[in-house]
Amino acid sequence: MSIVLLFMLLFKKGKENEINLQKLQINEHKKFKYLFHDSHLMTALLDRNGKITDINNTVLSFLGLKIDEIKDIFVWDLKCWQKHNKNYMKQLFSDNNRFIEIRKELRILDKYDNDAFIDFSMHYNKNTEEDNFIIVSQNITERKKKERKLKQAYSVFNNTRDGIIITDAYTNIIDVNYSFELITGYKKEDILNIKVNILKSDVHDKEFFKNMWKSINTNGFWKGEIINLKKNKELFIEWITINAIYDENKNVINYIGIFSDITEEKNKEFLLKEQELQLFQQSKLVAMGEMIENIAHQWRQPLSLISTAATGIKIQKEFGTLTEEEELKSLTVINESSQYLSQTIDDFRNYLKTDKSLVLFDLEENIERSINLISLKLKNKDISVIQNIEKISIFGLSNEFTQVIINLLTNAKDALEDNKFENKYIYLLVHLKVIKIQL
C-alpha cells in the first residue's frame, strides 16, 4: 500500500512539473507573440514552401491588409514586390534550398503604391519541429531619402562655381569644395583643421574685421567684399556671405562661407572707370577749347572798357582836366569789368573740376552760368535764350547739372542753326511741381 502511495505521489509530482513546464512554455510563447506582433520591425513566418504562416502588425499596416487577407498565400504573392523581386523569391523556394540566408536592400511598394526601401533579411529556422523561415525587415525609406538629399547637397556643394568653406566654432577649417581649391590654390588636405585666417591678407585693418564679426555675432551673418590671399600669395577679391550655424541651444557650431571670385570683374570695372575718365577728360579738353573761345569773346568788351577808362584817366590827368567825378566813374568801370573777368575765370575753373561732391546749389545761378559759358555760340547764330525760372535750390552735383544744361542748349542750337527764321529763341522754363502720393 505504501509503495502505491509513493508511485502516486511521484506521478502527481511529475504531472505538476509537466504542467509547470507547459505553463512556462505557454508564457514564453505569449511573450514571443507580443514581441512578434508589436515589434516596429516587419516580421513574418513562412513554411518550407514559402507560404505565410504568421505575420505581424507592422507588415499589415505597411501593406494596408488585414490578417485574414494573407492566410494561405505565398510570400511572393504579396503586392509589395516588384516583378524581378517577386521572381527572385519564387525561385528561391522552387530550388528546395533549406539553408537560405539573405541580407539585402530591396525596393518595394507600400499600400499607396509608392516606392519604399527595406533592409530585408530571411533565414532558415532549424530550431523548430517543422521547417520554417523567418523574415525580418526594417523600413529604411526615410533614411534613403535623407541619404539621397545628402548626396544631392554634396553634389551641389562640390559642383557649384562658388567657393564654399565650412569651419567649426573656433574657425578651424573642416571642409571646402572643389571651387574653393580652384580659386585659392589650396588643396583640401592641405588646410583641414587649420585656422581660416590662412587666407587673410594685410589689406584690411583691425576695424574692418571687428565690424565683420560684430555683424556675424549680432545678426548671424555678414556679406561684403574682402581681399584675401591665394596659396601663391596673389591677392584676389571675393564677394562673400558668412553664416553662423547654431545648435538647439543657440550655440555656434559652424561657420559657412560662400564666395565668388570677382577679381576679374573688379579689374574690368576699374579699367572701365579709367576709360570713362579718359573720355571725360577728352571731352573736357574739347569743351575747354570752346570755353577759351567764349572767354576770349567775353573778355574783349570788359578789357576794352578797362583800357578805355585807364587811358581816359591818364590823358585827362596829363591835360589837367580830370575831375573827381570822372575819375570815380572810370575807376568804377574798371572795378566792375575786373569783377566780371574774375567771375568768368571762376565759372571756367568750376566747370573743369572733376570732383563728384554733393552740394546745395541755386538752380537759376547754375543755369545763368551755363548760358554764359556758351553765349558766344548762341550769339553767333542769332539765338536768344528766354528764361522763366523759379527760385529753387537743389542738393546734387552742380558741375554735372551745368554739363546737362550746356548739352541741352547745344542740341537746341544745332537744331536751330540751319533754320531760315530771323528770330530764333530757346525757352527755358523751370517749375517746381509737388506730387502727393497717398498710401
C-alpha positions in Angstrom: 0.0 0.0 0.0 2.8 2.4 0.9 4.5 1.6 -2.4 1.3 2.5 -4.4 1.0 5.8 -2.5 4.7 6.5 -3.3 4.1 5.9 -7.0 1.0 8.1 -6.9 2.9 10.9 -5.2 5.7 10.6 -7.8 3.2 10.6 -10.6 1.5 13.6 -9.2 4.8 15.4 -8.7 5.8 14.5 -12.3 2.5 15.9 -13.6 2.9 19.1 -11.6 6.3 19.5 -13.1 5.0 18.8 -16.6 2.1 21.2 -16.0 4.5 23.9 -14.8 6.8 23.4 -17.7 3.8 23.7 -20.1 2.7 26.9 -18.3 6.2 28.2 -18.7 6.2 27.4 -22.4 2.8 29.0 -22.8 4.0 32.1 -21.1 7.2 32.2 -23.2 5.0 31.7 -26.3 2.8 34.6 -25.3 5.8 36.8 -24.7 7.1 35.9 -28.2 3.6 36.6 -29.7 3.6 40.1 -28.1 7.1 40.8 -29.2 6.4 39.4 -32.7 3.2 41.3 -33.3 4.1 44.6 -31.7 7.6 45.0 -32.9 8.5 48.0 -35.1 10.3 45.6 -37.4 8.3 44.0 -40.2 8.3 40.3 -39.4 6.8 37.2 -41.0 7.0 33.4 -40.6 6.9 31.1 -43.7 6.6 27.3 -44.0 9.0 25.3 -46.0 7.2 26.1 -49.3 7.2 29.8 -48.8 3.5 30.1 -47.6 2.9 32.7 -44.9 2.0 31.1 -41.5 2.1 34.3 -39.5 2.8 38.0 -40.0 3.0 40.9 -37.6 1.0 44.2 -37.4 3.8 46.3 -38.8 3.7 44.4 -42.1 -0.1 44.5 -42.2 -0.1 48.3 -41.6 2.6 48.8 -44.2 0.7 46.8 -46.8 -2.8 48.0 -45.8 -4.0 44.5 -45.2 -5.9 42.5 -42.6 -4.6 39.2 -41.1 -7.3 37.1 -42.8 -6.3 38.5 -46.2 -2.8 36.9 -46.1 -3.7 33.4 -44.9 -2.6 30.6 -47.1 -0.9 32.8 -49.6 2.8 32.6 -50.7 5.2 35.3 -49.8 5.9 36.2 -53.4 2.2 36.9 -54.0 2.2 39.9 -51.7 1.5 43.0 -53.8 4.6 44.9 -52.5 7.1 43.1 -54.7 8.3 44.4 -58.0 8.4 41.9 -60.7 12.1 41.0 -60.5 12.0 40.6 -56.7 8.8 38.5 -57.0 10.5 36.1 -59.4 13.6 36.1 -57.2 11.7 35.0 -54.1 9.7 32.4 -56.0 12.9 30.9 -57.5 14.5 30.5 -54.0 11.7 28.2 -52.8 11.4 26.3 -56.0 15.1 25.3 -55.6 14.2 23.5 -52.3 17.1 25.2 -50.6 16.8 24.6 -46.9 19.6 26.9 -45.9 18.6 30.2 -47.4 20.3 33.1 -45.8 19.5 36.5 -47.4 20.5 40.1 -46.3 20.0 42.9 -48.8 18.2 46.2 -49.5 15.1 45.9 -51.6 12.9 48.4 -53.3 9.2 47.6 -52.9 5.8 49.3 -52.9 3.8 50.4 -49.9 0.0 50.4 -49.6 -0.2 53.6 -51.7 1.9 52.0 -54.4 4.7 54.5 -53.6 8.3 53.4 -53.7 9.8 52.3 -50.4 13.0 50.7 -49.3 13.5 48.0 -46.7 16.6 46.3 -45.1 15.5 42.7 -45.8 16.8 39.5 -44.2 15.5 36.0 -44.3 17.0 32.9 -42.8 16.1 29.2 -42.2 14.9 28.4 -38.7 16.3 24.9 -37.8 15.4 25.0 -34.1 11.7 24.0 -34.6 10.0 20.7 -35.3 8.8 21.9 -38.7 10.9 23.6 -41.3 10.2 27.3 -41.4 11.7 30.6 -42.4 11.8 33.9 -40.6 11.7 37.2 -42.5 12.7 40.4 -40.6 12.8 43.7 -42.4 13.2 47.4 -41.5 11.6 50.3 -43.3 14.5 52.5 -44.3 12.7 54.7 -46.8 13.2 57.9 -44.8 16.8 57.1 -44.3 17.3 56.6 -48.1 15.5 59.9 -48.8 17.9 61.6 -46.4 20.9 59.9 -48.0 19.6 61.0 -51.4 19.2 64.6 -50.2 22.7 64.4 -48.7 24.1 63.1 -52.0 22.3 65.9 -53.9 23.5 68.5 -51.4 27.1 67.2 -51.6 26.9 67.2 -55.4 25.8 70.8 -55.4 28.5 71.5 -52.8 31.2 70.1 -55.0 30.0 71.3 -58.4 28.9 74.9 -57.7 31.0 77.6 -59.2 31.1 79.4 -55.9 33.8 78.6 -53.3 32.4 77.1 -50.1 34.3 76.8 -46.8 33.0 75.3 -43.6 34.7 75.8 -40.2 34.0 74.7 -36.7 33.0 77.2 -33.9 36.7 78.1 -33.5 37.2 78.9 -37.2 39.2 75.7 -37.9 38.5 74.6 -41.5 36.7 71.3 -41.6 35.6 71.1 -45.3 36.0 73.0 -48.6 34.6 72.3 -52.0 36.4 72.0 -55.4 35.7 75.6 -56.4 37.5 76.7 -53.2 40.5 74.7 -54.3 40.5 76.2 -57.8 40.1 79.8 -56.6 42.6 79.7 -53.7 45.1 77.1 -54.9 44.9 75.2 -51.6 44.0 71.5 -51.7 41.5 70.3 -49.1 44.0 68.0 -47.4 46.5 70.9 -47.0 44.2 73.1 -44.9 41.9 70.8 -42.9 42.0 71.7 -39.2 43.9 75.0 -40.0 42.6 78.4 -39.0 40.7 80.2 -41.7 43.0 83.2 -41.3 45.5 81.4 -43.5 43.7 83.3 -46.3 44.0 86.7 -44.6 45.8 89.5 -46.4 47.2 92.7 -44.9 44.8 94.9 -46.9 42.1 95.3 -44.3 42.7 96.8 -40.8 41.5 95.6 -37.4 38.4 97.8 -37.6 37.2 96.0 -40.7 37.3 92.6 -39.1 35.9 93.9 -35.9 32.8 95.2 -37.7 32.6 92.0 -39.7 32.5 89.8 -36.6 30.1 92.2 -34.8 27.6 91.6 -37.7 28.1 87.8 -37.6 27.6 87.7 -33.8 24.7 90.1 -33.8 22.8 89.1 -37.0 24.1 85.7 -37.6 25.7 86.6 -41.0 27.9 89.1 -42.8 28.3 89.8 -46.5 30.6 92.1 -48.4 33.8 92.4 -50.4 37.0 91.2 -48.9 40.5 90.9 -50.3 42.3 87.6 -49.4 45.5 85.7 -50.3 45.8 82.7 -52.5 48.3 80.0 -51.8 50.8 81.6 -54.2 50.4 84.9 -52.2 48.5 86.5 -55.0 45.7 88.8 -53.9 42.1 88.1 -55.0 38.8 89.9 -54.4 35.8 87.9 -53.3 32.2 88.7 -52.6 31.4 86.5 -49.6 28.5 85.7 -47.3 29.4 84.2 -44.0 26.6 82.5 -42.0 26.7 81.2 -38.4 25.1 77.8 -37.8 23.6 77.2 -34.3 22.5 74.2 -32.3 19.3 73.9 -30.4 20.8 75.8 -27.5 21.7 78.7 -29.9 25.4 78.0 -29.6 27.5 78.4 -32.7 28.7 75.0 -34.1 29.8 76.0 -37.5 30.5 79.0 -39.9 29.8 78.6 -43.6 31.3 81.0 -46.1 30.1 81.1 -49.7 32.1 83.4 -52.0 32.6 84.3 -55.7 35.9 85.4 -57.1 35.2 88.9 -58.5 38.8 89.9 -59.2 38.3 90.0 -62.9 35.0 91.9 -62.7 36.6 94.5 -60.4 39.6 94.8 -62.8 37.2 95.4 -65.7 35.3 97.9 -63.6 38.5 99.7 -62.8 39.5 99.8 -66.5 36.1 100.9 -67.5 36.3 103.8 -65.0 39.7 104.7 -66.3 38.3 104.7 -69.9 35.4 106.8 -68.8 37.7 109.2 -67.1 39.8 109.5 -70.2 36.8 110.1 -72.3 35.6 112.7 -69.8 39.0 114.4 -69.9 39.0 114.4 -73.7 35.5 115.9 -73.8 36.7 118.4 -71.3 39.6 119.3 -73.5 37.2 119.9 -76.4 35.0 121.9 -74.1 38.0 123.8 -72.8 38.8 124.9 -76.4 35.3 126.1 -76.8 35.3 127.8 -73.4 38.5 129.6 -74.2 36.9 130.9 -77.4 33.9 132.0 -75.4 36.0 133.6 -72.7 38.1 135.4 -75.3 35.0 136.9 -76.8 33.5 137.8 -73.4 36.8 139.3 -72.2 37.1 141.7 -75.2 34.4 144.1 -74.1 35.4 144.4 -70.4 39.1 144.6 -71.3 38.3 147.3 -73.9 36.3 149.1 -71.1 39.3 148.8 -68.7 41.7 150.0 -71.3 39.5 152.9 -72.4 38.8 154.0 -68.7 42.5 153.8 -67.8 43.6 155.7 -70.9 41.0 158.4 -70.3 42.2 158.9 -66.8 45.8 159.2 -68.0 45.0 161.7 -70.8 42.8 163.8 -68.6 45.4 163.7 -65.9 48.1 165.0 -68.3 45.9 167.8 -69.5 44.7 168.6 -66.1 41.0 168.2 -67.0 40.4 165.1 -64.8 37.6 165.8 -62.3 37.0 163.7 -59.2 33.6 162.6 -60.6 35.2 161.4 -63.9 37.9 159.6 -62.1 35.5 157.8 -59.8 33.3 156.9 -62.7 36.3 155.4 -64.6 37.5 153.5 -61.6 34.0 152.0 -61.1 34.1 150.8 -64.7 37.5 149.3 -64.2 36.4 147.5 -61.0 33.2 146.2 -62.4 34.9 144.9 -65.5 37.6 143.3 -63.4 35.0 141.6 -61.2 33.3 140.3 -64.4 36.6 138.9 -65.7 37.3 137.2 -62.3 33.8 135.6 -62.3 34.3 134.3 -65.8 37.6 132.6 -64.7 35.8 131.1 -61.7 33.0 129.8 -63.9 35.5 128.3 -66.3 37.5 126.7 -63.4 34.4 125.2 -61.7 33.2 123.8 -65.0 36.5 121.9 -65.5 36.5 120.4 -62.0 36.2 116.5 -61.9 35.1 116.1 -58.3 31.7 114.5 -57.5 30.9 116.3 -54.3 27.2 116.8 -53.5 26.4 120.4 -52.7 23.3 122.6 -52.3 23.2 125.0 -55.3 20.9 127.6 -56.7 19.2 126.4 -59.9 18.9 129.8 -61.5 22.5 130.8 -60.9 23.7 127.4 -62.3 21.6 127.9 -65.5 22.8 131.5 -65.9 26.4 130.4 -65.6 25.8 127.6 -68.1 24.3 130.1 -70.6 27.2 132.5 -70.2 29.7 129.7 -71.0 28.2 129.2 -74.5 26.8 132.7 -75.0 29.2 133.4 -77.9 28.0 130.3 -79.9 24.4 131.4 -79.3 25.0 135.0 -80.3 26.9 134.0 -83.5 23.8 132.0 -84.6 21.4 134.9 -83.6 19.8 132.8 -80.9 18.2 134.3 -77.8 17.5 132.5 -74.6 14.2 133.3 -72.8 14.2 132.2 -69.2 11.4 131.6 -66.8 13.0 130.0 -63.7 11.6 129.6 -60.3 13.7 130.1 -57.2 14.8 126.5 -56.5 17.7 125.0 -54.6 18.9 121.5 -55.5 21.2 119.1 -53.5 23.3 117.4 -56.1 26.3 117.6 -58.4 26.5 121.2 -59.6 29.1 120.6 -62.3 27.1 117.7 -63.7 24.0 119.8 -63.9 25.9 122.5 -65.7 27.0 119.9 -68.3 23.4 118.8 -68.7 22.2 122.4 -69.4 25.0 123.0 -71.8 24.2 119.8 -73.7 20.5 120.8 -73.9 21.4 124.3 -75.1 23.9 122.9 -77.6 21.4 120.5 -79.0 18.8 123.3 -79.3 21.4 125.5 -81.1 22.2 122.7 -83.5 18.5 122.2 -84.3 18.0 126.0 -84.9 21.2 127.0 -86.8 20.1 125.7 -90.2 16.7 127.4 -89.7 15.9 130.4 -92.0 13.9 132.3 -89.4 15.2 135.7 -88.5 14.4 135.5 -84.8 15.4 132.3 -83.1 14.6 131.6 -79.4 15.4 128.9 -76.8 12.8 128.9 -74.0 13.9 127.6 -70.6 11.0 127.0 -68.2 11.8 125.6 -64.8 8.9 125.0 -62.4 8.7 123.0 -59.2 5.8 120.6 -59.0 5.0 118.7 -55.8 3.5 115.3 -56.3 1.5 113.9 -53.4 1.4 110.1 -53.0 -1.4 108.7 -50.9 -0.6 105.4 -49.3 
